[in-house]
Amino acid sequence: MRFLIDECLHTSLVAVAQQSGHHCDHVNWLGLSGTTDWDLMPRIIEGDYTFVTNNAADFRRLYSRQQLHPGLVIVVPQVPPVRQRELFQALLNHLGATGQLVNEVIEIVIDGDGVRLDAYDLPED
């Protein structure tokens, strides 16, 4: 999979994805920091990126307008970088090396002492 990490999440998530065998970029490293969400969306689609963010409201709305997209991952809680890496790793473990999220959203949620992955289609069928 190809991941693009939003500027609201730590750059260290790139290494987590790469260590699991995925291609990954960070918005900041592509010179896109400060880019509006709607201007970032074409870059996400053109790059065939699964986008990882915690800006749920804006990106749910943008993704609901896409007929076909490579997936959206929302890290629900605002947590320090070490916890972001743990949550992202839980997702990668769930997906495996060949997982795909075509037209899917996965929200990563802290559930007690564990992690819960809530998946749904967007746009809705």
Secondary structure, DSSP 8 states (H G I E B T S, - for coil): -EEEE-TTS-TTHHHHHHHTT-EEEEGGGGT-TT--HHHHHHHHHHTT-EEEES-HHHHHHHHHT-SS-S-EEEE-S---HHHHHHHHHHHHHHH-TT---TTEEEEEEEETTEEEEEEEESS--
